[in-house]
Amino acid sequence: MNNGAHVLVLSRDQMLLQTRTLILGAFFQVEAAGRVAEAEAAMAKCDFELIVICYSLSDDECRKIVDLAQRQNPRPRILTLIPSGNQHRDGGDDEYSVDKGPYELLKKTGELVGESIKPLGRASRA
């Protein structure tokens, strides 16, 4: 069982949601939500250290999630994902440009929850 930080990942795009859940789930305890109501239910039953908000959510949905997170105690950090070349979104603690790739997202997530992510590589053969 994964004993990493609790991370909530939100996206309206099911493929992105599944992919990010798999990637982050290798190191963290991840719950996925495709709608604000699902995220609200998840936050009612679990204290998340980090909430990852996809650019596929509308500005209004993003604001609702940020508002929900700010009412949590302890308050989770918020990472807002933005497509390359796009504008800043208000409310998050940090932003991540998705063009940097999944490994950098993994490292950024680790940084925000205080866990070190070591490079994944092949075992050397002697």
WORAJO-V516428 format. One line per field, one symbol per residue. psi: psi as a letter, one per 40 degrees, with the letter a starting at -180 (. if undefined). A space follows every 50 residues. Layout:
# WORAJO-V516428
psi: ???
This chain:
# WORAJO-V516428
psi: iheaihhhhhidhdddddddddddeddihhiiheidddddddddeihidi hhhieeiidddddddddddeeihihiihhhhiiheiiihididiihheee idddddddddddefhhhiihiihih.
